[in-house]
C-alpha cells in the first residue's frame, strides 16, 4: 500500500483507491487534482500459461488476418507492434485501449465503439466493413476476458481466432485483509477493469467506499453481477473519463 499526497485541487482532501497493478497514469491524474491516492493492487498481469507460444504463432501470421481486435491496454501493448508493418485493420474496445494500440502500431485505430462493450465492438467492425463474409479476425485478450466479441463476430459469419495474450491473477485475500479498514474509509474506489472488480470482491467482499466508479459499462456490469453498488460509469471510457466521472460525484 502506497499513499501519495498532492497540492490541493478539485479533489483536495479526498482519498481515492486505485486497484491497478501499476497506478501510473491514473494516479498521476488524481494527484494533479489534489487527491490522496491509496494504491491497493488487486490484480497482477503475467505471461499466458503457454508462455505466449500461441500468441507468437498468430502474430507471426498477422498478415493473414483482416482485423486485429484487442480488448484491453495490456493486450494492445503485447500485439500492436506486430501490426505495425502490415495492413491488418485495428479495433479496440475503448479509448484507453485504442490509445495504447495506436502508439504500439504507429498508426490510427480503425474502429473504437462509442460504448465499451464487446457486442458494440463487434457491431462496429461489421459496420465498418459492410458485413462479415470471409473476414478473418484475431482477437487477443486476457485469460479471464469474456468471449463477447468473438461470439458476436462468429454469429455474423466471421472466421475468428481468439488467443490469450496475457494472464490475470487475483490478489490473495490474506494480503489485502489488513487493509480492509483503510479501504472502506476512503472516499472512493475506481475500477478500471472487470478483473479489478473480481479482485475487490475476493479481498473485501461487497462493501465499498461511498463512491465506486467504473471505467465503462462492461466493468460496471461485472460489478453489479457481483453485488457491488456502482455509483457512476465514465461516459468517456478512458482513465481521463474515469477521473472526470469521479469529480462529478465528489466535487
C-alpha positions, -999 to 999 in steps of 0.1 A, spaced: 0 0 0 14 34 -10 -1 68 -1 8 99 -21 -3 134 -13 -6 163 -38 -12 200 -38 -49 210 -33 -70 210 -65 -105 198 -73 -102 166 -53 -83 181 -24 -88 162 8 -103 131 -9 -88 97 -6 -92 76 -37 -84 39 -41 -66 27 -73 -66 -10 -77 -45 -14 -108 -12 -33 -107 6 -1 -118 -11 31 -105 8 50 -133 -12 74 -153 -44 71 -133 -26 80 -101 -10 110 -118 -44 123 -130 -57 120 -94 -27 136 -78 -27 166 -101 -63 172 -89 -52 171 -53 -64 136 -43 -46 114 -19 -41 81 -38 -44 48 -19 -28 22 -41 -41 -13 -33 -31 -36 -62 -57 -63 -65 -46 -79 -99 -14 -88 -115 -6 -94 -151 17 -121 -164 25 -141 -195 -2 -166 -205 0 -202 -193 17 -213 -225 44 -186 -222 30 -168 -252 35 -196 -277 0 -193 -292 2 -155 -293 36 -156 -311 23 -180 -336 -7 -159 -345 12 -127 -345 37 -143 -368 10 -147 -394 -8 -114 -386 -8 -105 -423 -33 -133 -430 -59 -116 -408 -83 -88 -419 -87 -75 -383 -67 -74 -351 -91 -69 -321 -78 -60 -286 -100 -56 -255 -75 -40 -230 -44 -18 -229 -23 -48 -219 -35 -67 -249 -27 -37 -271 8 -35 -257 15 -71 -265 2 -72 -300 3 -37 -316 40 -39 -326 33 -69 -348 6 -50 -367 29 -20 -374 42 -33 -408 10 -49 -420 -23 -36 -434 -44 -56 -409 -72 -33 -396 -72 -24 -359 -101 -24 -335 -100 -16 -298 -128 -18 -272 -123 17 -257 -104 49 -258 -77 39 -234 -70 7 -252 -71 25 -286 -45 50 -274 -21 22 -264 -27 3 -296 -22 34 -317 12 40 -300 23 4 -304 13 0 -340 23 35 -351 -9 42 -369 -46 51 -363 -70 25 -349 -98 18 -374 -127 11 -350 -134 22 -315 -171 18 -304 -188 46 -286 -198 22 -259 -172 0 -243 -189 -34 -248 -178 -64 -267 -211 -66 -286 -207 -30 -296 -172 -35 -308 -183 -64 -329 -211 -44 -344 -188 -15 -352 -164 -39 -370 -192 -53 -391 -205 -18 -399 -170 -7 -409 -165 -35 -435 -201 -38 -447 -205 -74 -434 -186 -104 -423 -184 -127 -453 -148 -141 -455 -135 -120 -426 -106 -134 -406 -103 -118 -372 -77 -123 -345 -90 -114 -310 -62 -110 -284 -74 -108 -248 -68 -119 -212 -73 -154 -200 -103 -142 -179 -119 -120 -205 -154 -127 -218 -159 -140 -253 -185 -114 -263 -165 -100 -292 -156 -134 -307 -191 -148 -302 -208 -119 -319 -185 -120 -348 -188 -157 -353 -226 -154 -351 -223 -129 -381 -202 -154 -401 -167 -143 -394 -137 -167 -390 -125 -158 -355 -94 -169 -337 -92 -160 -300 -58 -161 -284 -47 -155 -248 -23 -125 -248 -17 -125 -211 -29 -139 -178 -45 -120 -150 -42 -132 -114 -63 -120 -84 -46 -109 -52 -46 -133 -24 -72 -124 2 -49 -127 31 -26 -100 17 -54 -75 14 -73 -83 46 -52 -59 68 -62 -30 45 -99 -36 50 -105 -6 73 -84 18 53 -101 7 21 -136 12 34 -127 45 50 -117 60 16 -140 84 -3 -140 64 -35 -127 34 -54 -120 33 -91 -125 1 -111 -106 1 -145 -114 -35 -154 -137 -64 -146 -106 -82 -132 -102 -54 -106 -138 -59 -96 -132 -97 -90 -101 -88 -70 -120 -64 -48 -148 -88 -41 -123 -116 -34 -104 -93 -9 -131 -71 6 -165 -86 -2 -194 -65 -15 -187 -34 7 -171 -4 -10 -163 32 -1 -193 56 -5 -184 62 -42 -175 34 -66 -168 43 -103 -164 20 -133 -144 29 -164 -171 16 -187 -204 -4 -190 -187 -38 -192 -168 -32 -160 -199 -18 -144 -219 -49 -155 -193 -72 -138 -195 -51 -107 -233 -53 -105 -233 -90 -112 -210 -94 -82 -232 -73 -60 -213 -41 -59 -231 -7 -58 -216 13 -87 -224 49 -84 -212 60 -118 -198 49 -151 -174 70 -171 -190 85 -202 -156 86 -219 -142 51 -214 -107 61 -206 -86 70 -175 -94 106 -180 -131 98 -183 -129 78 -151 -114 107 -132 -140 131 -147 -168 109 -135 -153 108 -101 -151 146 -100 -188 147 -109 -196 127 -77 -171 143 -53 -167 179 -63 
